[in-house]
Amino acid sequence: MPNVPGASALPRRDQIRREAARLFAARGFLGVGVDEIGKAVGISGPGLYRHFAGKDAMLADLLIGISERLLEEGRRRAGGGDGGAEALDALIRGHVDFALDDRDLITLHDRELLNLKDEDRRTVRRLQRGYVELWVDVVRRAHPSLAVPDAEPVARATVHAVFGLINSTPHSLGPSPAQEDRAQEDRVALQRDSMAALLHSLAHGAFSAAAGTAARS
């Protein structure tokens, strides 16, 4: 689920989404004005209102869209494969890819929820709960010792811990490179691949450790 390279090839509404996410992630929702977003996509600030009702609407579109994408993709991945172990591996790989390839969006997902309007925040929370429940179910299928009723809190806590690990680590890669900086893109790609392998291994290790703890209880 990576950002699409070459913003100029995107429809205007998607260009606005991309630049709003980049600016909000870099300076915070409250630190960015509509005129700045417009300048980043080559239109006037007022011209943005043909696409979004305002800055609040942009943030809601981004955060609700992120949450919907995660849940939809998670359901697709959880439904594939021959068992819980394959489904869990697919979920981990998908979330790692999302966190590393859409670093601006994962930053917003973590940081800007309180700046949403109440109704939009409730929508995001509902989608997030669905995503967590999906993971908890798959983790318990993949690790039988976590499937017993008393182990459900352990499975849930480990899912949240793995999310914290995956969602925070991409910040160490820094901001996405400028499109024209191909050398930097190559360096980031190498960093990204190494980080993806590490996160994948750590996530599986966390779930295995939780399963071992539950088995000994």
C-alpha positions as CSV (number, residue, x, y, z in Angstrom):
1,M,0.0,0.0,0.0
2,P,2.7,2.5,-0.8
3,N,2.5,6.2,-1.8
4,V,2.3,6.5,-5.6
5,P,5.4,8.1,-7.0
6,G,5.2,11.2,-9.2
7,A,2.6,13.4,-7.7
8,S,2.0,15.2,-11.0
9,A,0.6,12.0,-12.4
10,L,-2.1,11.8,-9.7
11,P,-5.6,13.3,-9.9
12,R,-5.7,16.7,-8.3
13,R,-7.7,15.4,-5.2
14,D,-5.0,12.8,-4.6
15,Q,-2.3,15.3,-5.0
16,I,-3.9,17.4,-2.3
17,R,-4.2,14.3,-0.1
18,R,-0.5,13.5,-0.6
19,E,0.8,17.0,0.1
20,A,-1.6,17.5,3.0
21,A,-0.4,14.3,4.6
22,R,3.3,15.3,4.0
23,L,2.9,18.7,5.6
24,F,0.7,17.6,8.5
25,A,3.2,14.9,9.3
26,A,6.1,17.2,9.1
27,R,4.7,20.2,11.1
28,G,1.5,19.0,12.7
29,F,-2.1,19.7,11.6
30,L,-2.3,23.0,13.5
31,G,1.0,24.2,12.0
32,V,-0.1,24.0,8.4
33,G,-2.4,26.5,6.5
34,V,-4.6,25.9,3.6
35,D,-2.6,28.3,1.4
36,E,0.6,26.2,2.0
37,I,-1.2,23.0,0.9
38,G,-2.5,24.8,-2.2
39,K,1.0,26.1,-3.0
40,A,2.4,22.6,-2.7
41,V,0.1,21.3,-5.4
42,G,0.2,24.5,-7.6
43,I,-3.2,26.0,-6.9
44,S,-4.5,28.8,-4.8
45,G,-5.6,28.1,-1.2
46,P,-9.2,29.0,-2.1
47,G,-9.0,26.6,-5.1
48,L,-8.7,23.7,-2.6
49,Y,-12.3,24.3,-1.6
50,R,-13.4,22.8,-4.9
51,H,-12.0,19.5,-3.6
52,F,-12.4,19.7,0.2
53,A,-14.6,21.7,2.5
54,G,-11.5,22.8,4.5
55,K,-8.5,21.6,6.4
56,D,-10.7,19.6,8.9
57,A,-12.2,17.7,5.9
58,M,-8.7,16.9,4.6
59,L,-7.6,15.4,7.9
60,A,-10.8,13.4,8.2
61,D,-10.5,12.1,4.7
62,L,-6.9,11.0,5.4
63,L,-7.5,9.4,8.8
64,I,-10.8,7.7,7.9
65,G,-9.3,6.6,4.6
66,I,-6.2,5.1,6.3
67,S,-8.3,3.2,8.8
68,E,-10.6,1.9,6.1
69,R,-7.6,0.7,4.0
70,L,-6.0,-1.0,6.9
71,L,-9.1,-2.9,7.9
72,E,-10.0,-3.8,4.3
73,E,-6.5,-5.0,3.5
74,G,-6.3,-6.8,6.8
75,R,-9.4,-8.7,6.1
76,R,-8.2,-9.7,2.7
77,R,-4.9,-10.9,4.1
78,A,-6.5,-12.7,7.0
79,G,-8.8,-14.6,4.6
80,G,-5.9,-16.0,2.5
81,G,-3.6,-18.8,3.2
82,D,-4.2,-22.2,4.7
83,G,-4.2,-21.4,8.4
84,G,-3.7,-19.0,11.2
85,A,0.1,-18.9,10.9
86,E,0.0,-17.9,7.2
87,A,-2.7,-15.3,7.9
88,L,-0.7,-13.8,10.8
89,D,2.5,-13.6,8.6
90,A,0.4,-11.9,5.9
91,L,-1.0,-9.4,8.4
92,I,2.5,-8.6,9.8
93,R,3.9,-8.1,6.3
94,G,1.0,-5.9,5.2
95,H,1.3,-3.6,8.3
96,V,5.0,-3.4,8.0
97,D,4.8,-2.4,4.3
98,F,2.1,0.2,5.2
99,A,4.1,1.7,8.0
100,L,7.4,1.9,6.0
101,D,6.0,2.9,2.6
102,D,3.4,5.4,3.9
103,R,5.3,7.0,6.7
104,D,3.5,10.3,6.5
105,L,0.1,8.5,6.8
106,I,1.2,6.3,9.7
107,T,2.4,9.5,11.5
108,L,-1.0,11.1,11.1
109,H,-2.7,7.8,12.2
110,D,-0.7,8.0,15.4
111,R,-0.6,11.7,16.2
112,E,-3.6,13.7,14.9
113,L,-6.7,11.8,16.0
114,L,-7.5,14.4,18.7
115,N,-7.8,17.1,16.0
116,L,-10.7,15.3,14.3
117,K,-14.3,16.3,14.8
118,D,-16.1,14.1,17.3
119,E,-18.1,12.2,14.7
120,D,-15.0,11.6,12.5
121,R,-13.0,10.5,15.5
122,R,-15.7,8.0,16.5
123,T,-15.6,6.6,13.0
124,V,-11.8,6.2,13.1
125,R,-12.0,4.5,16.6
126,R,-14.6,2.1,15.3
127,L,-12.5,1.1,12.4
128,Q,-9.4,0.8,14.6
129,R,-11.3,-1.5,17.0
130,G,-12.2,-3.7,14.1
131,Y,-8.6,-3.9,12.9
132,V,-7.4,-4.8,16.4
133,E,-10.1,-7.5,16.8
134,L,-9.1,-8.9,13.4
135,W,-5.5,-9.3,14.6
136,V,-6.5,-10.7,18.0
137,D,-8.5,-13.4,16.2
138,V,-5.7,-14.3,13.8
139,V,-3.1,-14.4,16.5
140,R,-5.2,-16.8,18.6
141,R,-5.7,-19.0,15.6
142,A,-1.9,-19.0,14.9
143,H,-0.9,-19.7,18.5
144,P,-3.2,-22.3,20.2
145,S,-1.9,-21.5,23.7
146,L,-3.4,-18.0,23.2
147,A,-6.8,-19.4,22.1
148,V,-7.9,-20.4,25.6
149,P,-10.2,-17.8,27.2
150,D,-7.7,-16.8,30.0
151,A,-5.1,-16.0,27.4
152,E,-7.2,-13.5,25.4
153,P,-5.9,-10.5,27.4
154,V,-2.3,-11.6,26.6
155,A,-3.0,-11.9,22.9
156,R,-4.7,-8.4,22.9
157,A,-1.9,-6.8,24.8
158,T,0.7,-8.3,22.5
159,V,-1.2,-7.1,19.4
160,H,-1.1,-3.5,20.8
161,A,2.6,-3.9,21.6
162,V,3.4,-5.0,18.1
163,F,1.4,-2.1,16.6
164,G,3.5,0.2,18.8
165,L,6.7,-1.4,17.6
166,I,5.8,-1.2,13.9
167,N,4.2,2.2,14.0
168,S,7.0,4.0,15.8
169,T,10.0,2.5,14.1
170,P,9.5,4.0,10.6
171,H,10.2,7.5,12.1
172,S,13.8,6.5,12.3
173,L,14.0,6.4,8.5
174,G,13.2,10.1,8.3
175,P,11.0,12.0,5.8
176,S,10.4,10.6,2.4
177,P,13.1,11.8,-0.1
178,A,12.3,14.3,-2.8
179,Q,11.2,12.6,-6.0
180,E,14.2,13.9,-7.9
181,D,16.8,12.6,-5.4
182,R,17.3,9.2,-6.9
183,A,20.5,8.5,-4.9
184,Q,18.7,9.2,-1.7
185,E,15.8,7.0,-2.8
186,D,18.2,4.1,-3.3
187,R,19.7,4.6,0.1
188,V,16.3,4.7,1.7
189,A,15.2,1.6,-0.2
190,L,18.1,-0.3,1.3
191,Q,17.2,1.0,4.8
192,R,13.6,0.2,4.2
193,D,14.3,-3.5,3.2
194,S,16.5,-4.0,6.3
195,M,14.0,-2.4,8.6
196,A,11.1,-4.5,7.1
197,A,13.0,-7.7,7.8
198,L,13.8,-6.6,11.3
199,L,10.2,-5.6,12.1
200,H,8.9,-8.8,10.6
201,S,11.2,-10.9,12.8
202,L,10.5,-8.8,16.0
203,A,6.7,-9.0,15.5
204,H,6.8,-12.8,15.1
205,G,9.1,-13.0,18.1
206,A,6.7,-11.0,20.3
207,F,3.8,-13.3,19.4
208,S,5.9,-16.4,20.0
209,A,7.0,-15.1,23.4
210,A,3.4,-14.3,24.3
211,A,2.3,-17.8,23.3
212,G,5.2,-19.3,25.4
213,T,4.1,-17.2,28.4
214,A,0.5,-18.3,28.0
215,A,1.5,-22.0,27.7
216,R,3.5,-21.9,30.9
217,S,0.7,-20.2,32.9
